[in-house]
């Protein structure tokens, strides 16, 4: 959002600057270029300027799309981690959440299959998640060391 606000502010300031320049240079409040006697083709220059403006607008749209995608991916990850942190049956610190678009991958080591199922359920039930990739491992129980052989 901050980037979009900054771009809009710069655009507004640029337009205000052009209008102010035209007014003080005697051309009035219009955005029309003055007639030139220096051999500059005003029509060609205007077309090139319009083409460059269109390219700039398209690049701006691409940047906004990328930023929105990054923000939504981060928000999705934060939602899932928050759900796990608030759940009494899942140890959120031992589970890593990676998000690519709407696909979530859970990795780490959990204590039981119940904890694994609960973590998967929390991720699947989050709005915006289309698929959950399960890479969770269940911790193997320690072998008792006091075992005696016959």
Secondary structure as a PSIPRED ss2 file (coil, helix, strand):
# PSIPRED VFORMAT (PSIPRED V4.0)

   1 X C   1.000  0.000  0.000
   2 X H   0.000  1.000  0.000
   3 X H   0.000  1.000  0.000
   4 X H   0.000  1.000  0.000
   5 X H   0.000  1.000  0.000
   6 X H   0.000  1.000  0.000
   7 X H   0.000  1.000  0.000
   8 X H   0.000  1.000  0.000
   9 X H   0.000  1.000  0.000
  10 X H   0.000  1.000  0.000
  11 X H   0.000  1.000  0.000
  12 X H   0.000  1.000  0.000
  13 X H   0.000  1.000  0.000
  14 X H   0.000  1.000  0.000
  15 X H   0.000  1.000  0.000
  16 X H   0.000  1.000  0.000
  17 X H   0.000  1.000  0.000
  18 X H   0.000  1.000  0.000
  19 X H   0.000  1.000  0.000
  20 X H   0.000  1.000  0.000
  21 X H   0.000  1.000  0.000
  22 X H   0.000  1.000  0.000
  23 X H   0.000  1.000  0.000
  24 X H   0.000  1.000  0.000
  25 X C   1.000  0.000  0.000
  26 X C   1.000  0.000  0.000
  27 X C   1.000  0.000  0.000
  28 X C   1.000  0.000  0.000
  29 X C   1.000  0.000  0.000
  30 X C   1.000  0.000  0.000
  31 X C   1.000  0.000  0.000
  32 X C   1.000  0.000  0.000
  33 X C   1.000  0.000  0.000
  34 X C   1.000  0.000  0.000
  35 X C   1.000  0.000  0.000
  36 X C   1.000  0.000  0.000
  37 X C   1.000  0.000  0.000
  38 X C   1.000  0.000  0.000
  39 X C   1.000  0.000  0.000
  40 X C   1.000  0.000  0.000
  41 X C   1.000  0.000  0.000
  42 X H   0.000  1.000  0.000
  43 X H   0.000  1.000  0.000
  44 X H   0.000  1.000  0.000
  45 X H   0.000  1.000  0.000
  46 X H   0.000  1.000  0.000
  47 X H   0.000  1.000  0.000
  48 X H   0.000  1.000  0.000
  49 X H   0.000  1.000  0.000
  50 X H   0.000  1.000  0.000
  51 X H   0.000  1.000  0.000
  52 X H   0.000  1.000  0.000
  53 X H   0.000  1.000  0.000
  54 X H   0.000  1.000  0.000
  55 X H   0.000  1.000  0.000
  56 X H   0.000  1.000  0.000
  57 X H   0.000  1.000  0.000
  58 X H   0.000  1.000  0.000
  59 X H   0.000  1.000  0.000
  60 X H   0.000  1.000  0.000
  61 X H   0.000  1.000  0.000
  62 X H   0.000  1.000  0.000
  63 X H   0.000  1.000  0.000
  64 X H   0.000  1.000  0.000
  65 X H   0.000  1.000  0.000
  66 X H   0.000  1.000  0.000
  67 X H   0.000  1.000  0.000
  68 X H   0.000  1.000  0.000
  69 X H   0.000  1.000  0.000
  70 X H   0.000  1.000  0.000
  71 X H   0.000  1.000  0.000
  72 X H   0.000  1.000  0.000
  73 X H   0.000  1.000  0.000
  74 X H   0.000  1.000  0.000
  75 X H   0.000  1.000  0.000
  76 X H   0.000  1.000  0.000
  77 X H   0.000  1.000  0.000
  78 X H   0.000  1.000  0.000
  79 X H   0.000  1.000  0.000
  80 X H   0.000  1.000  0.000
  81 X H   0.000  1.000  0.000
  82 X H   0.000  1.000  0.000
  83 X H   0.000  1.000  0.000
  84 X H   0.000  1.000  0.000
  85 X H   0.000  1.000  0.000
  86 X H   0.000  1.000  0.000
  87 X C   1.000  0.000  0.000
  88 X C   1.000  0.000  0.000
  89 X C   1.000  0.000  0.000
  90 X C   1.000  0.000  0.000
  91 X C   1.000  0.000  0.000
  92 X H   0.000  1.000  0.000
  93 X H   0.000  1.000  0.000
  94 X H   0.000  1.000  0.000
  95 X E   0.000  0.000  1.000
  96 X E   0.000  0.000  1.000
  97 X E   0.000  0.000  1.000
  98 X E   0.000  0.000  1.000
  99 X E   0.000  0.000  1.000
 100 X E   0.000  0.000  1.000
 101 X C   1.000  0.000  0.000
 102 X C   1.000  0.000  0.000
 103 X E   0.000  0.000  1.000
 104 X E   0.000  0.000  1.000
 105 X E   0.000  0.000  1.000
 106 X E   0.000  0.000  1.000
 107 X E   0.000  0.000  1.000
 108 X E   0.000  0.000  1.000
 109 X E   0.000  0.000  1.000
 110 X E   0.000  0.000  1.000
 111 X C   1.000  0.000  0.000
 112 X C   1.000  0.000  0.000
 113 X H   0.000  1.000  0.000
 114 X H   0.000  1.000  0.000
 115 X H   0.000  1.000  0.000
 116 X H   0.000  1.000  0.000
 117 X H   0.000  1.000  0.000
 118 X H   0.000  1.000  0.000
 119 X H   0.000  1.000  0.000
 120 X H   0.000  1.000  0.000
 121 X H   0.000  1.000  0.000
 122 X H   0.000  1.000  0.000
 123 X H   0.000  1.000  0.000
 124 X H   0.000  1.000  0.000
 125 X C   1.000  0.000  0.000
 126 X C   1.000  0.000  0.000
 127 X C   1.000  0.000  0.000
 128 X C   1.000  0.000  0.000
 129 X C   1.000  0.000  0.000
 130 X C   1.000  0.000  0.000
 131 X E   0.000  0.000  1.000
 132 X E   0.000  0.000  1.000
 133 X E   0.000  0.000  1.000
 134 X E   0.000  0.000  1.000
 135 X E   0.000  0.000  1.000
 136 X E   0.000  0.000  1.000
 137 X E   0.000  0.000  1.000
 138 X E   0.000  0.000  1.000
 139 X C   1.000  0.000  0.000
 140 X C   1.000  0.000  0.000
 141 X C   1.000  0.000  0.000
 142 X C   1.000  0.000  0.000
 143 X C   1.000  0.000  0.000
 144 X C   1.000  0.000  0.000
 145 X C   1.000  0.000  0.000
 146 X C   1.000  0.000  0.000
 147 X C   1.000  0.000  0.000
 148 X C   1.000  0.000  0.000
 149 X C   1.000  0.000  0.000
 150 X C   1.000  0.000  0.000
